Amino acid sequence: MIKIRSGNGLVCDADEAVSLPDRMRGLMGRRLSGKEGLLMVFPHSGFHSIWMAGMLQPIDICFIDSQKKVANVARAAAPLSLNPLSWRIYLPRRPVEYVLELPPNSGIREGDALYWAKA
């Protein structure tokens, strides 16, 4: 478990997904509540994409660069519907090394600096 904070205080307690299988699984089949999240850690900066297969609820997807600054946030990203024409892939605006998935309305904004350490 990792405690993630912004300049405004505690954002969430997050599980960590470092391996490729863990990042691919993401939050599939899980529900987030309150201050829970998932921090995906990539081995290098890049344009790492996220899609919402198997998700049970909308989430905020926070793309975070190697300096732990929020590049952009996809707010309340919806789970995939049965209509493939509505499927969407979420991308960062610039290369990122981390993706933080949170319940919607997380309050995280582009440009926020985040801090974390393992609990």
PyMOL CGO cylinders between C-alpha atoms (Angstrom):
from pymol import cmd
from pymol.cgo import CYLINDER

trace = [
    CYLINDER, 0.00, 0.00, 0.00, 1.24, 3.47, -0.90, 0.3, 1, 1, 1, 1, 1, 1,
    CYLINDER, 1.24, 3.47, -0.90, 0.09, 6.72, 0.70, 0.3, 1, 1, 1, 1, 1, 1,
    CYLINDER, 0.09, 6.72, 0.70, -0.23, 9.40, -1.98, 0.3, 1, 1, 1, 1, 1, 1,
    CYLINDER, -0.23, 9.40, -1.98, -0.42, 13.08, -1.08, 0.3, 1, 1, 1, 1, 1, 1,
    CYLINDER, -0.42, 13.08, -1.08, -0.74, 16.33, -2.94, 0.3, 1, 1, 1, 1, 1, 1,
    CYLINDER, -0.74, 16.33, -2.94, 0.11, 19.77, -1.62, 0.3, 1, 1, 1, 1, 1, 1,
    CYLINDER, 0.11, 19.77, -1.62, -3.41, 19.82, -0.16, 0.3, 1, 1, 1, 1, 1, 1,
    CYLINDER, -3.41, 19.82, -0.16, -2.95, 16.67, 1.93, 0.3, 1, 1, 1, 1, 1, 1,
    CYLINDER, -2.95, 16.67, 1.93, -3.80, 12.98, 1.62, 0.3, 1, 1, 1, 1, 1, 1,
    CYLINDER, -3.80, 12.98, 1.62, -5.22, 11.99, -1.74, 0.3, 1, 1, 1, 1, 1, 1,
    CYLINDER, -5.22, 11.99, -1.74, -5.46, 8.21, -1.29, 0.3, 1, 1, 1, 1, 1, 1,
    CYLINDER, -5.46, 8.21, -1.29, -4.08, 4.91, -0.16, 0.3, 1, 1, 1, 1, 1, 1,
    CYLINDER, -4.08, 4.91, -0.16, -3.15, 3.09, -3.36, 0.3, 1, 1, 1, 1, 1, 1,
    CYLINDER, -3.15, 3.09, -3.36, -2.25, -0.42, -4.37, 0.3, 1, 1, 1, 1, 1, 1,
    CYLINDER, -2.25, -0.42, -4.37, 0.78, -0.57, -6.65, 0.3, 1, 1, 1, 1, 1, 1,
    CYLINDER, 0.78, -0.57, -6.65, 0.85, -2.24, -10.08, 0.3, 1, 1, 1, 1, 1, 1,
    CYLINDER, 0.85, -2.24, -10.08, 4.47, -2.62, -11.24, 0.3, 1, 1, 1, 1, 1, 1,
    CYLINDER, 4.47, -2.62, -11.24, 4.47, -5.82, -13.31, 0.3, 1, 1, 1, 1, 1, 1,
    CYLINDER, 4.47, -5.82, -13.31, 2.99, -5.93, -16.81, 0.3, 1, 1, 1, 1, 1, 1,
    CYLINDER, 2.99, -5.93, -16.81, 0.24, -8.41, -15.79, 0.3, 1, 1, 1, 1, 1, 1,
    CYLINDER, 0.24, -8.41, -15.79, -0.73, -6.23, -12.80, 0.3, 1, 1, 1, 1, 1, 1,
    CYLINDER, -0.73, -6.23, -12.80, -0.84, -3.08, -14.96, 0.3, 1, 1, 1, 1, 1, 1,
    CYLINDER, -0.84, -3.08, -14.96, -2.90, -4.88, -17.63, 0.3, 1, 1, 1, 1, 1, 1,
    CYLINDER, -2.90, -4.88, -17.63, -5.36, -6.11, -14.98, 0.3, 1, 1, 1, 1, 1, 1,
    CYLINDER, -5.36, -6.11, -14.98, -5.59, -2.65, -13.42, 0.3, 1, 1, 1, 1, 1, 1,
    CYLINDER, -5.59, -2.65, -13.42, -8.88, -2.28, -11.57, 0.3, 1, 1, 1, 1, 1, 1,
    CYLINDER, -8.88, -2.28, -11.57, -10.79, -4.86, -13.64, 0.3, 1, 1, 1, 1, 1, 1,
    CYLINDER, -10.79, -4.86, -13.64, -13.62, -6.26, -11.57, 0.3, 1, 1, 1, 1, 1, 1,
    CYLINDER, -13.62, -6.26, -11.57, -12.84, -4.06, -8.55, 0.3, 1, 1, 1, 1, 1, 1,
    CYLINDER, -12.84, -4.06, -8.55, -14.73, -1.15, -7.02, 0.3, 1, 1, 1, 1, 1, 1,
    CYLINDER, -14.73, -1.15, -7.02, -12.97, 1.81, -5.45, 0.3, 1, 1, 1, 1, 1, 1,
    CYLINDER, -12.97, 1.81, -5.45, -14.43, 3.60, -2.48, 0.3, 1, 1, 1, 1, 1, 1,
    CYLINDER, -14.43, 3.60, -2.48, -13.47, 6.72, -0.59, 0.3, 1, 1, 1, 1, 1, 1,
    CYLINDER, -13.47, 6.72, -0.59, -9.74, 7.31, -0.68, 0.3, 1, 1, 1, 1, 1, 1,
    CYLINDER, -9.74, 7.31, -0.68, -8.64, 4.13, -2.49, 0.3, 1, 1, 1, 1, 1, 1,
    CYLINDER, -8.64, 4.13, -2.49, -6.63, 4.05, -5.69, 0.3, 1, 1, 1, 1, 1, 1,
    CYLINDER, -6.63, 4.05, -5.69, -4.26, 2.13, -7.93, 0.3, 1, 1, 1, 1, 1, 1,
    CYLINDER, -4.26, 2.13, -7.93, -0.83, 3.48, -8.90, 0.3, 1, 1, 1, 1, 1, 1,
    CYLINDER, -0.83, 3.48, -8.90, 0.56, 1.98, -12.11, 0.3, 1, 1, 1, 1, 1, 1,
    CYLINDER, 0.56, 1.98, -12.11, 4.35, 2.25, -12.32, 0.3, 1, 1, 1, 1, 1, 1,
    CYLINDER, 4.35, 2.25, -12.32, 5.89, 1.94, -15.78, 0.3, 1, 1, 1, 1, 1, 1,
    CYLINDER, 5.89, 1.94, -15.78, 9.56, 1.03, -16.40, 0.3, 1, 1, 1, 1, 1, 1,
    CYLINDER, 9.56, 1.03, -16.40, 10.10, 4.19, -18.49, 0.3, 1, 1, 1, 1, 1, 1,
    CYLINDER, 10.10, 4.19, -18.49, 8.32, 7.39, -19.50, 0.3, 1, 1, 1, 1, 1, 1,
    CYLINDER, 8.32, 7.39, -19.50, 6.04, 7.11, -22.50, 0.3, 1, 1, 1, 1, 1, 1,
    CYLINDER, 6.04, 7.11, -22.50, 2.55, 7.64, -23.89, 0.3, 1, 1, 1, 1, 1, 1,
    CYLINDER, 2.55, 7.64, -23.89, 1.01, 4.84, -21.80, 0.3, 1, 1, 1, 1, 1, 1,
    CYLINDER, 1.01, 4.84, -21.80, -2.67, 4.33, -22.67, 0.3, 1, 1, 1, 1, 1, 1,
    CYLINDER, -2.67, 4.33, -22.67, -5.55, 3.19, -20.48, 0.3, 1, 1, 1, 1, 1, 1,
    CYLINDER, -5.55, 3.19, -20.48, -8.85, 1.66, -21.47, 0.3, 1, 1, 1, 1, 1, 1,
    CYLINDER, -8.85, 1.66, -21.47, -11.79, 0.73, -19.31, 0.3, 1, 1, 1, 1, 1, 1,
    CYLINDER, -11.79, 0.73, -19.31, -12.38, -2.98, -20.03, 0.3, 1, 1, 1, 1, 1, 1,
    CYLINDER, -12.38, -2.98, -20.03, -13.94, -4.88, -17.14, 0.3, 1, 1, 1, 1, 1, 1,
    CYLINDER, -13.94, -4.88, -17.14, -14.41, -1.75, -15.02, 0.3, 1, 1, 1, 1, 1, 1,
    CYLINDER, -14.41, -1.75, -15.02, -17.35, -1.57, -12.63, 0.3, 1, 1, 1, 1, 1, 1,
    CYLINDER, -17.35, -1.57, -12.63, -17.47, 2.21, -12.15, 0.3, 1, 1, 1, 1, 1, 1,
    CYLINDER, -17.47, 2.21, -12.15, -16.23, 5.48, -13.63, 0.3, 1, 1, 1, 1, 1, 1,
    CYLINDER, -16.23, 5.48, -13.63, -12.80, 6.61, -12.40, 0.3, 1, 1, 1, 1, 1, 1,
    CYLINDER, -12.80, 6.61, -12.40, -10.44, 9.57, -12.64, 0.3, 1, 1, 1, 1, 1, 1,
    CYLINDER, -10.44, 9.57, -12.64, -7.30, 8.62, -14.58, 0.3, 1, 1, 1, 1, 1, 1,
    CYLINDER, -7.30, 8.62, -14.58, -4.34, 10.78, -13.55, 0.3, 1, 1, 1, 1, 1, 1,
    CYLINDER, -4.34, 10.78, -13.55, -1.33, 10.72, -15.86, 0.3, 1, 1, 1, 1, 1, 1,
    CYLINDER, -1.33, 10.72, -15.86, 1.84, 11.60, -13.90, 0.3, 1, 1, 1, 1, 1, 1,
    CYLINDER, 1.84, 11.60, -13.90, 5.29, 12.40, -15.30, 0.3, 1, 1, 1, 1, 1, 1,
    CYLINDER, 5.29, 12.40, -15.30, 8.67, 11.24, -13.98, 0.3, 1, 1, 1, 1, 1, 1,
    CYLINDER, 8.67, 11.24, -13.98, 8.85, 14.33, -11.72, 0.3, 1, 1, 1, 1, 1, 1,
    CYLINDER, 8.85, 14.33, -11.72, 5.54, 13.24, -10.12, 0.3, 1, 1, 1, 1, 1, 1,
    CYLINDER, 5.54, 13.24, -10.12, 3.62, 16.17, -11.63, 0.3, 1, 1, 1, 1, 1, 1,
    CYLINDER, 3.62, 16.17, -11.63, 0.15, 15.55, -13.03, 0.3, 1, 1, 1, 1, 1, 1,
    CYLINDER, 0.15, 15.55, -13.03, 0.28, 15.88, -16.82, 0.3, 1, 1, 1, 1, 1, 1,
    CYLINDER, 0.28, 15.88, -16.82, -3.49, 15.59, -17.28, 0.3, 1, 1, 1, 1, 1, 1,
    CYLINDER, -3.49, 15.59, -17.28, -6.58, 13.94, -15.82, 0.3, 1, 1, 1, 1, 1, 1,
    CYLINDER, -6.58, 13.94, -15.82, -9.32, 12.03, -17.62, 0.3, 1, 1, 1, 1, 1, 1,
    CYLINDER, -9.32, 12.03, -17.62, -12.27, 12.79, -15.34, 0.3, 1, 1, 1, 1, 1, 1,
    CYLINDER, -12.27, 12.79, -15.34, -14.95, 10.21, -14.58, 0.3, 1, 1, 1, 1, 1, 1,
    CYLINDER, -14.95, 10.21, -14.58, -13.81, 7.91, -17.39, 0.3, 1, 1, 1, 1, 1, 1,
    CYLINDER, -13.81, 7.91, -17.39, -16.72, 5.56, -18.03, 0.3, 1, 1, 1, 1, 1, 1,
    CYLINDER, -16.72, 5.56, -18.03, -16.49, 1.75, -18.18, 0.3, 1, 1, 1, 1, 1, 1,
    CYLINDER, -16.49, 1.75, -18.18, -16.79, 0.16, -21.62, 0.3, 1, 1, 1, 1, 1, 1,
    CYLINDER, -16.79, 0.16, -21.62, -20.35, -0.27, -22.79, 0.3, 1, 1, 1, 1, 1, 1,
    CYLINDER, -20.35, -0.27, -22.79, -21.62, -3.07, -25.02, 0.3, 1, 1, 1, 1, 1, 1,
    CYLINDER, -21.62, -3.07, -25.02, -21.38, -0.72, -28.00, 0.3, 1, 1, 1, 1, 1, 1,
    CYLINDER, -21.38, -0.72, -28.00, -17.83, -0.97, -29.44, 0.3, 1, 1, 1, 1, 1, 1,
    CYLINDER, -17.83, -0.97, -29.44, -18.34, 2.36, -31.23, 0.3, 1, 1, 1, 1, 1, 1,
    CYLINDER, -18.34, 2.36, -31.23, -18.30, 4.08, -27.83, 0.3, 1, 1, 1, 1, 1, 1,
    CYLINDER, -18.30, 4.08, -27.83, -15.05, 2.48, -26.64, 0.3, 1, 1, 1, 1, 1, 1,
    CYLINDER, -15.05, 2.48, -26.64, -12.29, 4.94, -25.83, 0.3, 1, 1, 1, 1, 1, 1,
    CYLINDER, -12.29, 4.94, -25.83, -8.58, 4.79, -25.09, 0.3, 1, 1, 1, 1, 1, 1,
    CYLINDER, -8.58, 4.79, -25.09, -7.23, 7.44, -22.68, 0.3, 1, 1, 1, 1, 1, 1,
    CYLINDER, -7.23, 7.44, -22.68, -3.79, 8.91, -23.36, 0.3, 1, 1, 1, 1, 1, 1,
    CYLINDER, -3.79, 8.91, -23.36, -1.52, 11.40, -21.60, 0.3, 1, 1, 1, 1, 1, 1,
    CYLINDER, -1.52, 11.40, -21.60, -0.72, 14.73, -23.26, 0.3, 1, 1, 1, 1, 1, 1,
    CYLINDER, -0.72, 14.73, -23.26, 3.01, 14.18, -22.73, 0.3, 1, 1, 1, 1, 1, 1,
    CYLINDER, 3.01, 14.18, -22.73, 5.19, 11.21, -21.72, 0.3, 1, 1, 1, 1, 1, 1,
    CYLINDER, 5.19, 11.21, -21.72, 4.39, 9.86, -18.24, 0.3, 1, 1, 1, 1, 1, 1,
    CYLINDER, 4.39, 9.86, -18.24, 5.88, 7.26, -15.94, 0.3, 1, 1, 1, 1, 1, 1,
    CYLINDER, 5.88, 7.26, -15.94, 2.87, 6.72, -13.64, 0.3, 1, 1, 1, 1, 1, 1,
    CYLINDER, 2.87, 6.72, -13.64, -0.90, 6.45, -13.89, 0.3, 1, 1, 1, 1, 1, 1,
    CYLINDER, -0.90, 6.45, -13.89, -3.06, 6.87, -10.80, 0.3, 1, 1, 1, 1, 1, 1,
    CYLINDER, -3.06, 6.87, -10.80, -6.62, 5.56, -10.95, 0.3, 1, 1, 1, 1, 1, 1,
    CYLINDER, -6.62, 5.56, -10.95, -9.00, 7.09, -8.40, 0.3, 1, 1, 1, 1, 1, 1,
    CYLINDER, -9.00, 7.09, -8.40, -12.73, 7.33, -7.70, 0.3, 1, 1, 1, 1, 1, 1,
    CYLINDER, -12.73, 7.33, -7.70, -14.34, 10.15, -9.71, 0.3, 1, 1, 1, 1, 1, 1,
    CYLINDER, -14.34, 10.15, -9.71, -14.17, 13.73, -8.44, 0.3, 1, 1, 1, 1, 1, 1,
    CYLINDER, -14.17, 13.73, -8.44, -10.77, 13.11, -6.89, 0.3, 1, 1, 1, 1, 1, 1,
    CYLINDER, -10.77, 13.11, -6.89, -9.87, 16.80, -6.92, 0.3, 1, 1, 1, 1, 1, 1,
    CYLINDER, -9.87, 16.80, -6.92, -6.49, 16.12, -8.59, 0.3, 1, 1, 1, 1, 1, 1,
    CYLINDER, -6.49, 16.12, -8.59, -5.66, 18.76, -11.20, 0.3, 1, 1, 1, 1, 1, 1,
    CYLINDER, -5.66, 18.76, -11.20, -3.21, 19.13, -14.05, 0.3, 1, 1, 1, 1, 1, 1,
    CYLINDER, -3.21, 19.13, -14.05, 0.05, 20.54, -12.69, 0.3, 1, 1, 1, 1, 1, 1,
    CYLINDER, 0.05, 20.54, -12.69, -0.43, 19.19, -9.15, 0.3, 1, 1, 1, 1, 1, 1,
    CYLINDER, -0.43, 19.19, -9.15, 2.75, 17.77, -7.59, 0.3, 1, 1, 1, 1, 1, 1,
    CYLINDER, 2.75, 17.77, -7.59, 2.19, 14.41, -5.89, 0.3, 1, 1, 1, 1, 1, 1,
    CYLINDER, 2.19, 14.41, -5.89, 4.26, 12.74, -3.19, 0.3, 1, 1, 1, 1, 1, 1,
    CYLINDER, 4.26, 12.74, -3.19, 4.25, 9.12, -2.13, 0.3, 1, 1, 1, 1, 1, 1,
    CYLINDER, 4.25, 9.12, -2.13, 6.00, 6.50, -0.10, 0.3, 1, 1, 1, 1, 1, 1,
    CYLINDER, 6.00, 6.50, -0.10, 5.22, 2.88, 0.68, 0.3, 1, 1, 1, 1, 1, 1,
    CYLINDER, 5.22, 2.88, 0.68, 3.20, 2.54, 3.89, 0.3, 1, 1, 1, 1, 1, 1,
]
cmd.load_cgo(trace, "trace")
